[in-house]
């Protein structure tokens, strides 16, 4: 504690005695400060509540009659409200911050979807028009110019393919239209072709999942597969889907170099911005991520999201 060297239990007893004698504004402020300092010191609600109850029991043992005991219990209620109010404020602030981050992530996803559609539709239509123009020029161009125009056509085809890849990576329309399983299989096929390594998808989820859940799992799998290709020097990746009665699981396992996890504080993300992003996305839908890795033994990213909660309120529109 920062304000006094007295232990928290001693201060609790003192505050309770003051409230039994007649609570004042000063004693209420002292109770609030005790809660604030406990929060800053890393104590939890259960820690503080246990101390309050234990202190109350000590006072009850010394109570002379029923009236004293009634005043002590009433004091416990008053002191508890003040001591625990900083925890409530912190919880509310964290909840509001999480909601703001979730709205930001959903807005970003919607913007990525808009850009992906613009690339696919608008840029795609322009490229088709350019292809037609080059084809027309090929029919009338002198022989010495035709080879140059053919090279232009080849470059246009390469640009078209790359734009298609970018559009898909930003927001695969197959995820909105057909769902998670087809989108993951399409992702696996694309990575297999580009990276020259087998990426397979096993299992199924049955019916469609909530849109937010599908998006989060897809993005987690996409990031984990990209990590396996870019950093893990993996030879293969397996994506496994499993749906139980109350949750959906997605495991992404590679046979790459792996890494040795460093000891970390509870709730801290494992190293790597990509893995941090996976944890944050999954946390926003009430899920959890477990990362299992060891040097030269590959890495498994296990995502689990409960389905017994509402994921509908913030769903991006399908289609």
Backbone bond lengths (Angstrom), bond angles and torsions (degrees), N, CA, C in turn:
res aa  C-N    CA-C-N  psi(-1)  N-CA   C-N-CA  omega(-1)  CA-C   N-CA-C  phi
1 X - - - 1.455 - - 1.529 109.83 -
2 X 1.312 115.38 147.41 1.455 118.50 -174.76 1.519 113.44 -95.22
3 X 1.346 116.96 -28.19 1.451 118.24 -173.08 1.511 112.82 -84.19
4 X 1.303 117.61 -25.98 1.450 120.70 -178.40 1.506 108.86 -151.35
5 X 1.344 115.10 156.79 1.460 118.97 178.94 1.519 111.55 -86.43
6 X 1.342 118.28 -5.57 1.462 120.67 179.71 1.525 110.30 -65.33
7 X 1.339 117.74 139.85 1.468 120.44 175.93 1.523 110.77 -62.28
8 X 1.316 115.69 159.47 1.460 120.32 -176.52 1.522 111.94 -63.64
9 X 1.348 118.12 -35.88 1.459 118.77 -178.78 1.524 111.35 -68.04
10 X 1.345 116.97 -36.30 1.470 120.36 177.07 1.519 110.23 -63.96
11 X 1.325 116.43 -42.50 1.462 120.09 -179.47 1.522 110.81 -67.83
12 X 1.336 117.12 -35.64 1.466 119.88 177.60 1.528 111.16 -62.72
13 X 1.320 116.62 -45.28 1.465 120.13 178.74 1.522 110.19 -60.64
14 X 1.333 116.10 -43.31 1.462 119.61 -179.61 1.531 111.31 -62.80
15 X 1.339 116.43 -43.19 1.461 119.87 179.32 1.523 111.40 -64.71
16 X 1.315 116.54 -40.53 1.459 119.57 178.90 1.524 111.04 -63.69
17 X 1.321 116.26 -41.00 1.471 119.54 178.67 1.528 110.27 -62.43
18 X 1.332 116.47 -41.76 1.466 119.54 -179.92 1.524 110.76 -63.36
19 X 1.340 117.02 -39.52 1.464 119.60 -179.89 1.521 111.35 -71.59
20 X 1.318 117.02 -34.52 1.465 119.24 175.99 1.523 109.76 -62.85
21 X 1.323 115.59 -39.59 1.465 120.09 -179.86 1.525 111.88 -73.43
22 X 1.333 117.30 -14.06 1.464 121.17 -177.76 1.514 109.62 127.66
23 X 1.312 116.87 99.41 1.459 121.11 -175.34 1.515 112.46 -62.87
24 X 1.315 116.31 140.30 1.460 122.73 178.32 1.524 108.78 -120.13
25 X 1.326 115.98 170.67 1.461 120.40 176.66 1.522 110.29 -61.03
26 X 1.329 116.02 -35.83 1.462 119.45 -179.97 1.525 111.17 -65.68
27 X 1.330 116.65 -41.81 1.466 119.27 -179.18 1.528 111.01 -70.04
28 X 1.341 117.06 -34.91 1.466 119.45 176.68 1.524 110.73 -65.94
29 X 1.333 116.19 -40.72 1.464 119.70 177.74 1.531 110.29 -65.09
30 X 1.326 116.58 -39.15 1.469 120.16 178.56 1.526 110.77 -63.35
31 X 1.337 116.51 -37.85 1.467 119.89 178.34 1.529 110.60 -65.84
32 X 1.333 116.03 -41.66 1.476 119.61 177.91 1.527 110.23 -62.47
33 X 1.329 117.16 -43.62 1.467 121.04 -179.95 1.526 111.10 -63.26
34 X 1.328 115.90 -37.31 1.462 119.38 177.06 1.530 110.52 -60.32
35 X 1.330 115.98 -44.39 1.458 119.64 177.91 1.516 112.46 -64.09
36 X 1.327 116.92 -41.65 1.465 120.74 -179.73 1.524 110.98 -62.97
37 X 1.342 115.75 -43.00 1.463 119.58 -179.87 1.532 111.13 -68.02
38 X 1.338 116.20 -36.98 1.468 119.43 177.14 1.526 110.52 -62.74
39 X 1.330 116.10 -40.78 1.467 120.69 178.28 1.520 110.79 -63.36
40 X 1.334 116.68 -44.93 1.465 120.75 179.74 1.526 111.51 -64.89
41 X 1.334 116.25 -30.52 1.464 120.33 -179.76 1.527 112.64 -78.88
42 X 1.342 116.33 -3.46 1.460 119.52 177.55 1.511 114.66 90.67
43 X 1.335 117.70 8.66 1.461 119.72 177.05 1.521 109.83 -75.30
44 X 1.315 116.77 151.56 1.448 121.83 178.67 1.514 111.87 -99.98
45 X 1.331 115.16 173.43 1.463 120.61 179.77 1.525 110.61 -59.70
46 X 1.323 117.23 -42.39 1.466 119.94 -179.63 1.524 111.56 -64.43
47 X 1.343 116.68 -37.13 1.471 119.48 177.61 1.525 110.66 -59.87
48 X 1.333 115.26 -48.74 1.468 119.91 -177.22 1.526 110.42 -68.58
49 X 1.340 117.04 -43.13 1.464 120.07 -179.51 1.527 110.99 -62.14
50 X 1.325 116.64 -39.88 1.471 120.21 178.40 1.520 110.94 -62.52
51 X 1.325 115.89 -42.20 1.467 119.74 179.00 1.522 110.94 -64.56
52 X 1.336 117.25 -41.42 1.462 120.70 178.68 1.530 111.13 -62.36
53 X 1.320 116.59 -44.34 1.469 120.04 -179.62 1.526 110.48 -65.39
54 X 1.333 116.65 -42.19 1.467 119.98 179.73 1.530 110.50 -63.55
55 X 1.329 116.18 -41.05 1.469 119.57 179.03 1.521 110.72 -65.52
56 X 1.337 115.89 -38.19 1.464 119.76 178.51 1.527 110.94 -64.46
57 X 1.322 116.81 -40.57 1.466 120.22 177.83 1.522 111.00 -60.56
58 X 1.344 116.42 -40.61 1.466 119.51 178.76 1.522 110.85 -60.49
59 X 1.341 115.97 -42.06 1.464 119.12 179.60 1.529 111.22 -69.13
60 X 1.326 116.57 -38.14 1.466 119.45 -179.45 1.524 111.60 -63.61
61 X 1.323 116.97 -32.26 1.466 120.04 178.42 1.522 111.44 -64.95
62 X 1.337 115.86 -29.03 1.467 119.83 -179.29 1.524 112.68 -94.12
63 X 1.353 116.81 -1.55 1.468 119.53 -176.97 1.527 110.37 -65.56
64 X 1.325 115.92 141.29 1.462 120.59 -176.61 1.520 112.35 -86.17
65 X 1.324 117.36 -33.05 1.463 119.36 -177.13 1.529 109.56 -152.20
66 X 1.339 113.83 -177.15 1.469 119.05 -177.46 1.521 111.00 -65.07
67 X 1.298 117.93 -35.80 1.466 120.61 -179.79 1.527 110.61 -61.99
68 X 1.340 115.69 -42.20 1.468 119.32 176.62 1.525 110.86 -60.67
69 X 1.325 115.39 -43.92 1.465 118.64 -178.83 1.527 111.32 -64.09
70 X 1.335 116.31 -38.33 1.469 119.96 178.05 1.521 110.84 -62.60
71 X 1.337 116.65 -43.08 1.472 120.00 179.44 1.534 110.97 -65.44
72 X 1.326 116.35 -37.43 1.477 119.83 -179.95 1.526 110.54 -64.99
73 X 1.339 116.46 -43.92 1.473 119.71 179.51 1.524 110.30 -64.83
74 X 1.337 116.78 -40.39 1.465 119.85 177.26 1.524 110.65 -63.20
75 X 1.331 116.14 -39.12 1.464 120.02 178.03 1.524 111.01 -63.78
76 X 1.341 116.03 -37.27 1.468 119.40 177.61 1.524 110.63 -58.92
77 X 1.338 116.94 -43.74 1.463 119.94 179.13 1.512 112.21 -62.11
78 X 1.345 116.77 -45.17 1.466 120.63 -178.20 1.523 111.49 -65.82
79 X 1.341 116.23 -45.53 1.466 120.05 -179.18 1.529 110.43 -66.12
80 X 1.323 116.73 -39.85 1.468 120.22 -179.24 1.517 111.26 -60.71
81 X 1.340 116.87 -41.83 1.463 119.78 179.02 1.519 111.41 -58.29
82 X 1.334 116.54 -43.68 1.467 120.12 -178.56 1.526 111.64 -72.70
83 X 1.341 116.46 -44.32 1.468 119.81 -176.44 1.526 111.26 -65.87
84 X 1.327 116.86 -37.70 1.464 120.04 -175.35 1.523 113.60 -88.43
85 X 1.337 117.89 -9.16 1.467 119.02 -178.21 1.531 113.29 -62.08
86 X 1.358 120.81 -36.31 1.472 118.37 175.32 1.530 112.82 -61.68
87 X 1.329 116.77 -33.42 1.466 119.85 177.58 1.528 110.81 -66.80
88 X 1.342 116.15 -40.02 1.463 120.08 177.95 1.526 110.62 -64.30
89 X 1.335 116.07 -42.26 1.464 119.55 179.27 1.525 111.16 -64.14
90 X 1.337 116.02 -41.07 1.470 119.56 178.84 1.526 110.66 -65.39
91 X 1.333 116.23 -41.48 1.469 120.29 179.18 1.522 110.53 -63.26
92 X 1.337 116.00 -43.43 1.461 119.61 179.99 1.527 110.74 -64.65
93 X 1.348 115.83 -41.38 1.465 119.04 178.27 1.516 112.07 -63.12
94 X 1.334 116.38 -41.88 1.469 119.87 178.71 1.520 110.85 -64.94
95 X 1.333 115.85 -39.39 1.468 119.48 179.86 1.527 110.69 -65.09
96 X 1.335 116.43 -42.51 1.462 119.79 178.56 1.526 111.28 -66.60
97 X 1.342 115.96 -38.43 1.467 119.27 178.01 1.523 110.78 -64.90
98 X 1.335 116.37 -41.99 1.466 119.93 178.06 1.522 111.23 -62.77
99 X 1.335 115.53 -39.49 1.465 118.88 178.87 1.523 110.75 -65.03
100 X 1.341 116.24 -39.58 1.464 119.69 178.75 1.524 111.25 -65.25
101 X 1.331 116.01 -42.26 1.472 119.78 178.11 1.522 110.32 -64.11
102 X 1.333 116.43 -39.91 1.465 119.93 179.61 1.529 110.47 -64.47
103 X 1.333 117.00 -42.96 1.470 119.54 178.33 1.517 110.68 -63.16
104 X 1.339 116.05 -39.37 1.462 119.96 178.36 1.525 111.04 -63.53
105 X 1.334 116.49 -42.61 1.467 120.15 179.53 1.520 110.90 -64.36
106 X 1.331 116.47 -40.17 1.459 119.41 179.95 1.525 111.08 -69.04
107 X 1.348 116.21 -37.98 1.468 118.96 176.59 1.522 110.57 -64.37
108 X 1.339 115.91 -39.40 1.469 119.76 177.87 1.525 110.72 -64.02
109 X 1.335 116.19 -40.34 1.467 119.85 178.81 1.523 110.65 -63.92
110 X 1.328 116.44 -41.00 1.459 119.85 178.48 1.527 111.41 -65.73
111 X 1.337 116.54 -38.67 1.465 119.86 178.38 1.526 110.55 -66.96
112 X 1.331 116.77 -39.94 1.462 119.94 176.07 1.528 110.61 -62.00
113 X 1.323 115.63 -38.03 1.465 119.83 178.06 1.523 110.41 -64.48
114 X 1.339 116.51 -42.88 1.466 120.07 179.51 1.524 111.10 -62.78
115 X 1.349 116.27 -44.92 1.464 120.16 179.95 1.527 110.58 -64.44
116 X 1.328 116.44 -41.22 1.467 119.96 179.41 1.519 111.17 -60.36
117 X 1.342 116.02 -43.14 1.459 119.01 179.07 1.527 110.76 -67.12
118 X 1.346 116.80 -37.47 1.470 119.54 178.72 1.521 110.86 -63.45
119 X 1.335 115.95 -42.63 1.472 119.56 178.43 1.523 110.18 -63.52
120 X 1.338 115.19 -45.53 1.465 119.43 -175.73 1.524 111.47 -67.75
121 X 1.333 116.63 -45.05 1.464 120.11 -173.27 1.527 112.26 -86.60
122 X 1.357 116.25 -57.99 1.460 119.13 -173.10 1.527 111.83 -70.98
123 X 1.341 116.24 -52.22 1.464 118.73 179.52 1.526 110.38 -64.87
124 X 1.332 116.51 -36.98 1.461 119.76 178.72 1.512 112.00 -61.70
125 X 1.333 117.08 -42.41 1.462 120.54 179.04 1.525 111.18 -65.53
126 X 1.323 116.94 -40.30 1.465 120.00 177.87 1.526 111.04 -61.74
127 X 1.324 116.22 -42.07 1.468 119.60 -179.71 1.530 111.22 -66.10
128 X 1.325 116.62 -36.87 1.467 119.28 176.32 1.523 110.04 -61.18
129 X 1.331 115.70 -43.30 1.471 119.82 178.96 1.530 110.41 -61.63
130 X 1.344 117.02 -42.59 1.463 120.32 179.49 1.530 110.46 -64.62
131 X 1.330 116.95 -39.69 1.470 120.40 176.49 1.531 110.73 -57.76
132 X 1.328 115.76 -45.22 1.462 119.25 179.39 1.526 110.71 -61.32
133 X 1.347 115.06 -42.92 1.465 118.50 -178.89 1.528 111.14 -63.32
134 X 1.318 116.61 -41.34 1.469 119.95 179.04 1.528 110.40 -66.66
135 X 1.341 116.76 -39.68 1.467 119.85 178.11 1.525 110.95 -62.45
136 X 1.345 116.35 -41.20 1.465 119.51 176.53 1.522 110.75 -61.62
137 X 1.349 115.21 -42.75 1.466 118.74 -179.75 1.525 111.36 -65.04
138 X 1.331 116.77 -34.80 1.464 120.25 179.29 1.529 111.85 -61.72
139 X 1.347 115.86 -35.82 1.458 118.76 -176.69 1.522 112.51 -70.25
140 X 1.324 116.63 -25.92 1.473 119.21 -175.81 1.520 113.24 -112.81
141 X 1.341 117.45 -6.65 1.470 119.98 -175.61 1.524 111.01 -74.17
142 X 1.322 115.92 150.55 1.464 119.78 173.56 1.530 109.81 -62.14
143 X 1.307 116.43 158.27 1.465 121.77 -176.18 1.519 112.19 -56.72
144 X 1.351 116.68 -38.19 1.464 119.29 -176.55 1.529 112.25 -70.63
145 X 1.348 117.53 -18.28 1.468 120.62 -179.89 1.532 112.63 -94.10
146 X 1.328 116.06 -17.79 1.465 118.97 -173.85 1.533 112.63 -64.74
147 X 1.323 117.56 -37.56 1.467 119.92 179.58 1.526 110.97 -63.23
148 X 1.341 115.64 -39.69 1.468 119.38 177.67 1.528 110.52 -62.79
149 X 1.339 115.85 -41.37 1.459 119.14 -179.89 1.529 111.55 -67.77
150 X 1.340 116.25 -35.23 1.469 118.81 176.05 1.533 110.89 -63.26
151 X 1.339 116.48 -39.66 1.466 120.28 176.77 1.525 110.07 -62.56
152 X 1.347 116.22 -41.25 1.468 120.01 177.26 1.526 110.14 -60.08
153 X 1.317 116.55 -43.15 1.465 120.27 178.67 1.526 111.67 -61.31
154 X 1.327 116.35 -41.35 1.467 120.29 177.90 1.523 110.93 -62.76
155 X 1.339 116.59 -42.77 1.467 120.43 178.80 1.533 110.44 -64.54
156 X 1.325 116.00 -39.61 1.463 119.33 177.98 1.525 111.01 -62.66
157 X 1.327 116.05 -40.70 1.466 119.71 178.48 1.525 110.71 -63.27
158 X 1.350 116.84 -39.16 1.466 120.41 178.32 1.525 110.68 -65.78
159 X 1.343 116.31 -41.45 1.471 120.24 177.70 1.523 110.09 -62.62
160 X 1.334 116.02 -43.20 1.458 120.80 179.94 1.528 111.11 -60.40
161 X 1.327 116.43 -43.76 1.460 120.54 179.44 1.522 111.28 -64.79
162 X 1.333 116.02 -41.54 1.469 119.03 -179.93 1.523 111.12 -66.45
163 X 1.330 117.68 -40.89 1.461 120.56 177.34 1.525 110.64 -63.34
164 X 1.325 116.53 -36.25 1.459 120.00 177.50 1.532 110.11 -63.68
165 X 1.329 116.13 -41.39 1.465 119.96 178.30 1.527 111.00 -64.21
166 X 1.335 116.29 -44.65 1.470 120.08 179.93 1.521 110.24 -61.94
167 X 1.333 116.54 -44.37 1.460 120.97 179.18 1.520 110.83 -59.04
168 X 1.330 115.96 -43.19 1.461 119.78 -179.16 1.522 111.20 -66.92
169 X 1.343 116.95 -41.82 1.461 119.95 -178.91 1.521 111.34 -66.18
170 X 1.339 116.78 -33.99 1.458 119.72 177.97 1.528 110.89 -67.76
171 X 1.314 116.96 -48.65 1.463 120.66 179.76 1.519 109.34 -162.75
172 X 1.320 118.43 99.88 1.460 120.13 -179.15 1.525 111.11 -68.46
173 X 1.315 116.81 121.83 1.465 119.68 -179.91 1.526 111.36 -63.46
174 X 1.322 116.66 -26.47 1.466 119.78 179.82 1.531 111.26 -63.46
175 X 1.343 117.27 -27.37 1.468 120.65 177.77 1.517 109.93 -65.93
176 X 1.330 116.93 -43.22 1.462 120.68 178.67 1.525 111.42 -71.86
177 X 1.329 116.55 -39.61 1.464 120.17 -172.21 1.526 113.09 -81.11
178 X 1.334 117.29 -43.08 1.464 120.68 -171.86 1.522 114.25 -115.55
179 X 1.337 118.10 -21.96 1.453 119.73 176.27 1.513 114.58 112.48
180 X 1.324 114.67 -174.72 1.462 121.93 -170.46 1.525 113.03 -67.27
181 X 1.324 117.22 -48.84 1.477 118.93 -174.68 1.525 112.51 -60.29
182 X 1.343 119.37 -51.13 1.469 118.69 177.61 1.526 112.59 -60.56
183 X 1.344 116.80 -36.22 1.465 119.38 179.82 1.525 111.02 -65.59
184 X 1.331 117.00 -41.31 1.466 120.00 178.74 1.530 111.19 -66.64
185 X 1.323 116.71 -38.14 1.467 119.18 178.55 1.528 110.70 -67.61
186 X 1.315 116.37 -37.40 1.463 119.96 176.52 1.524 110.35 -65.55
187 X 1.351 116.21 -41.79 1.465 120.83 176.02 1.524 110.20 -59.82
188 X 1.323 116.40 -46.58 1.466 120.63 -178.33 1.525 111.16 -61.75
189 X 1.338 116.87 -43.25 1.467 120.20 179.60 1.525 110.85 -62.92
190 X 1.342 116.26 -43.10 1.459 119.55 -179.01 1.515 112.57 -64.29
191 X 1.331 116.68 -44.74 1.467 120.07 179.38 1.524 110.10 -66.08
192 X 1.323 116.99 -39.61 1.469 120.21 179.14 1.523 110.90 -58.98
193 X 1.333 116.54 -43.45 1.466 119.75 -179.84 1.522 111.63 -67.45
194 X 1.332 116.42 -45.32 1.470 119.58 -175.09 1.523 111.96 -72.70
195 X 1.346 116.94 -40.90 1.465 120.40 -174.29 1.523 112.81 -92.98
196 X 1.331 117.12 -12.79 1.455 119.43 -179.67 1.514 113.52 68.24
197 X 1.337 117.11 33.24 1.462 121.31 179.12 1.519 108.45 -138.38
198 X 1.332 118.24 146.06 1.467 119.78 -178.51 1.531 112.17 -71.90
199 X 1.322 115.35 127.90 1.463 122.61 171.74 1.521 105.89 -123.62
200 X 1.313 117.05 117.43 1.464 120.99 -175.51 1.522 110.85 -117.73
201 X 1.329 114.76 153.54 1.468 121.99 178.19 1.519 107.92 -119.47
202 X 1.321 116.80 128.04 1.459 122.59 -179.96 1.526 109.39 -123.57
203 X 1.331 115.46 154.60 1.458 120.44 177.17 1.511 111.76 83.47
204 X 1.325 115.32 -179.56 1.461 120.58 -179.63 1.523 109.22 -158.44
205 X 1.338 115.15 164.67 1.464 120.33 179.07 1.518 112.02 -109.80
206 X 1.338 117.87 -4.51 1.457 119.32 -177.03 1.512 110.44 78.77
207 X 1.319 117.21 -121.32 1.458 121.64 -178.62 1.526 110.87 -72.97
208 X 1.332 115.32 169.15 1.458 120.62 -179.66 1.527 110.97 -61.93
209 X 1.327 114.99 143.46 1.459 122.20 174.60 1.521 108.82 -91.77
210 X 1.348 118.18 165.86 1.461 119.60 173.01 1.528 110.77 -54.83
211 X 1.327 116.53 144.11 1.468 121.16 -173.90 1.523 112.25 -57.16
212 X 1.338 116.83 -40.41 1.467 119.31 -179.75 1.516 110.88 -63.22
213 X 1.327 116.61 -40.32 1.466 120.72 -179.10 1.520 110.12 -66.87
214 X 1.331 116.82 -43.77 1.464 119.94 178.40 1.526 111.25 -59.76
215 X 1.326 116.18 -43.16 1.465 119.81 -179.39 1.521 111.20 -64.00
216 X 1.327 116.90 -44.56 1.465 120.57 -178.33 1.527 110.75 -63.71
217 X 1.325 117.35 -45.21 1.469 119.80 -179.65 1.523 110.36 -65.47
218 X 1.318 116.79 -41.84 1.467 119.28 179.35 1.525 110.77 -61.02
219 X 1.336 116.69 -46.51 1.469 119.78 -178.89 1.532 110.90 -64.51
220 X 1.322 117.05 -38.19 1.468 119.90 177.89 1.521 110.46 -63.24
221 X 1.335 116.50 -45.24 1.467 120.03 178.97 1.521 110.96 -64.55
222 X 1.324 116.28 -41.79 1.468 120.47 179.44 1.527 110.74 -59.71
223 X 1.330 116.88 -45.57 1.463 120.69 -178.95 1.524 110.89 -66.95
224 X 1.334 116.84 -42.81 1.464 119.97 -179.14 1.530 111.34 -65.33
225 X 1.325 117.22 -40.12 1.468 120.33 178.06 1.524 110.43 -66.26
226 X 1.332 116.60 -42.59 1.469 119.65 177.67 1.526 111.27 -60.85
227 X 1.336 116.66 -40.21 1.470 119.95 176.93 1.523 111.00 -61.52
228 X 1.332 115.90 -41.41 1.467 119.75 -179.82 1.521 111.16 -63.08
229 X 1.338 116.32 -38.50 1.468 120.44 -178.87 1.522 111.05 -73.48
230 X 1.334 116.48 -45.25 1.467 120.14 -171.34 1.523 113.60 -81.48
231 X 1.330 116.51 -37.71 1.465 119.03 -168.77 1.531 114.50 -118.17
232 X 1.318 117.49 -27.21 1.470 119.21 -170.72 1.521 113.48 -89.34
233 X 1.349 117.03 -11.20 1.476 120.51 -176.44 1.530 110.09 53.76
234 X 1.329 115.23 40.75 1.465 120.11 -177.28 1.527 110.80 -75.34
235 X 1.317 115.17 154.63 1.462 121.97 175.04 1.525 111.48 -101.13
236 X 1.323 116.77 -16.79 1.464 120.42 178.03 1.525 109.33 -161.26
237 X 1.335 115.15 156.45 1.466 122.48 176.98 1.527 107.63 -136.24
238 X 1.328 115.69 138.74 1.467 121.19 176.62 1.527 108.51 -123.08
239 X 1.334 115.91 126.42 1.465 122.36 175.47 1.527 107.24 -106.19
240 X 1.329 116.79 123.81 1.470 120.65 -179.16 1.527 109.75 -119.22
241 X 1.314 115.79 130.09 1.460 122.54 176.81 1.523 109.36 -109.86
242 X 1.334 115.11 139.79 1.470 118.83 176.03 1.519 108.58 -149.10
243 X 1.312 114.85 131.80 1.461 120.45 179.14 1.518 109.22 -117.00
244 X 1.325 115.40 122.61 1.459 120.62 175.48 1.518 108.22 -102.78
245 X 1.315 116.07 -172.35 1.460 119.29 -177.18 1.526 111.89 -64.44
246 X 1.318 116.88 -35.43 1.461 118.17 -174.13 1.510 115.85 -118.72
247 X 1.332 118.39 3.71 1.464 119.25 -176.06 1.524 110.12 -158.65
248 X 1.324 114.82 165.38 1.458 121.31 172.89 1.524 107.58 -122.68
249 X 1.318 115.88 139.01 1.462 121.81 179.63 1.519 109.90 -120.23
250 X 1.312 115.03 143.57 1.459 120.92 173.01 1.524 107.73 -135.30
251 X 1.315 115.72 123.80 1.464 121.64 178.68 1.522 108.72 -113.32
252 X 1.333 116.22 131.32 1.460 121.78 175.89 1.521 107.08 -120.27
253 X 1.322 115.89 111.41 1.468 120.56 -174.39 1.521 110.18 -121.65
254 X 1.341 115.65 132.16 1.465 120.15 175.30 1.528 109.68 -120.77
255 X 1.325 115.48 165.68 1.466 120.78 179.53 1.525 110.94 -109.67
256 X 1.338 115.06 33.94 1.459 120.10 -176.69 1.517 113.76 -82.82
257 X 1.342 114.97 -159.43 1.463 120.94 -172.96 1.521 112.35 -72.63
258 X 1.350 117.25 -21.04 1.461 119.25 -179.32 1.511 111.75 67.59
259 X 1.321 115.69 -173.62 1.460 121.22 176.31 1.512 108.38 -157.38
260 X 1.298 115.43 158.12 1.466 120.86 179.29 1.512 108.02 -93.79
261 X 1.331 116.25 119.41 1.457 120.14 -179.04 1.520 110.45 -73.11
262 X 1.330 114.92 134.57 1.459 120.36 176.98 1.520 109.68 -84.59
263 X 1.339 117.53 150.81 1.463 119.16 175.14 1.515 109.38 -57.90
264 X 1.320 117.22 138.63 1.450 120.06 -177.02 1.512 110.27 -140.65
265 X 1.323 115.09 158.54 1.452 121.07 177.24 1.521 109.15 -67.94
266 X 1.320 115.19 154.24 1.461 120.22 177.80 1.519 109.06 -58.54
267 X 1.338 116.48 128.38 1.455 121.08 178.08 1.499 113.98 89.29
268 X 1.345 118.76 -12.38 1.454 119.69 179.34 1.505 109.23 -77.03
269 X 1.334 115.57 149.46 1.459 119.75 -176.65 1.505 111.00 -82.12
270 X 1.333 114.98 147.40 1.445 120.03 172.92 1.517 108.20 -65.08
271 X 1.340 116.48 153.04 1.450 121.16 -174.12 1.508 111.16 -56.29
272 X 1.346 114.91 148.02 1.452 120.92 177.98 1.511 110.97 110.72
273 X 1.357 115.68 122.22 1.454 119.08 -177.69 1.522 111.54 -62.59
274 X 1.356 117.08 -34.88 1.450 119.32 178.79 1.510 112.08 -62.45
275 X 1.328 117.08 -42.41 1.462 121.07 179.48 1.523 111.04 -68.92
276 X 1.327 116.45 -35.56 1.470 119.44 175.27 1.523 109.85 -61.47
277 X 1.339 116.22 -43.72 1.459 120.10 178.87 1.517 112.25 -61.07
278 X 1.332 116.74 -40.08 1.468 120.49 177.41 1.523 109.96 -60.98
279 X 1.331 116.70 -47.86 1.471 120.28 -179.50 1.527 111.03 -59.13
280 X 1.323 116.83 -43.89 1.462 119.95 -177.30 1.524 111.13 -65.51
281 X 1.321 117.30 -45.21 1.458 120.51 179.76 1.533 110.83 -59.90
282 X 1.327 115.93 -46.11 1.463 119.99 -177.04 1.529 110.77 -67.64
283 X 1.326 116.81 -38.51 1.471 120.08 179.72 1.521 111.38 -61.53
284 X 1.330 117.80 -32.19 1.460 121.17 -177.38 1.523 112.98 -68.80
285 X 1.329 117.91 -16.40 1.467 120.35 175.19 1.528 110.62 -111.29
286 X 1.332 115.82 20.96 1.461 120.93 174.97 1.508 114.92 77.80
287 X 1.334 117.28 15.41 1.455 120.72 -178.08 1.509 113.26 -97.96
288 X 1.324 114.92 -175.42 1.462 121.41 -179.12 1.522 108.96 -139.72
289 X 1.324 114.74 154.29 1.465 121.66 179.59 1.522 108.34 -125.16
290 X 1.316 115.45 132.69 1.462 121.27 173.08 1.522 107.79 -119.51
291 X 1.325 116.16 130.22 1.461 120.96 -179.08 1.516 108.44 -117.22
292 X 1.319 115.37 119.03 1.464 121.55 -179.96 1.522 108.10 -113.03
293 X 1.317 115.24 122.44 1.460 118.58 -178.87 1.516 109.66 -153.93
294 X 1.296 115.13 151.18 1.457 122.09 174.57 1.517 107.54 -149.23
295 X 1.303 115.19 148.88 1.459 120.14 -178.21 1.527 110.88 -55.50
296 X 1.339 114.76 126.18 1.468 124.36 177.87 1.536 112.84 65.78
297 X 1.329 117.39 16.87 1.469 120.24 178.97 1.527 112.52 -123.72
298 X 1.298 116.67 13.29 1.454 119.50 177.12 1.517 113.17 81.06
299 X 1.328 114.70 -178.90 1.463 121.63 -177.26 1.520 109.30 -137.74
300 X 1.324 115.89 141.16 1.462 121.36 172.70 1.519 108.67 -124.94
301 X 1.317 116.23 127.40 1.461 122.67 173.96 1.524 106.85 -106.85
302 X 1.326 116.19 117.50 1.464 121.44 -177.32 1.527 109.08 -112.06
303 X 1.319 115.83 117.25 1.464 122.81 -179.41 1.521 108.37 -108.50
304 X 1.327 116.51 130.31 1.464 120.90 176.34 1.517 109.10 -131.77
305 X 1.332 116.01 127.98 1.462 121.45 -177.16 1.524 108.69 -128.56
306 X 1.333 118.12 126.93 1.468 120.32 178.80 1.523 110.87 -70.87
307 X 1.316 116.31 145.77 1.463 121.39 178.77 1.519 111.93 -108.28
308 X 1.323 117.21 -0.07 1.455 120.62 -178.46 1.513 113.73 -86.86
309 X 1.354 117.48 8.50 1.460 121.09 178.24 1.518 108.10 -117.69
310 X 1.332 115.90 162.35 1.462 119.61 -177.95 1.517 110.16 -77.73
311 X 1.332 115.40 121.73 1.460 121.16 173.35 1.527 110.03 -111.60
312 X 1.330 115.60 14.45 1.451 118.48 -169.06 1.518 113.06 -89.82
313 X 1.337 117.52 -31.30 1.458 120.06 -170.48 1.509 112.99 -59.47
314 X 1.334 117.25 -38.60 1.449 120.58 -175.21 1.522 112.48 -106.46
315 X 1.343 117.73 15.87 1.456 119.87 -177.31 1.515 111.39 -62.31
316 X 1.325 118.42 133.09 1.437 118.94 168.01 1.514 109.37 -69.72
317 X 1.309 116.23 147.88 1.461 119.71 -179.55 1.510 110.85 -65.38
318 X 1.316 115.21 140.68 1.459 119.00 176.82 1.522 108.72 -77.52
319 X 1.348 113.14 159.18 1.453 118.67 174.59 1.480 112.73 89.27
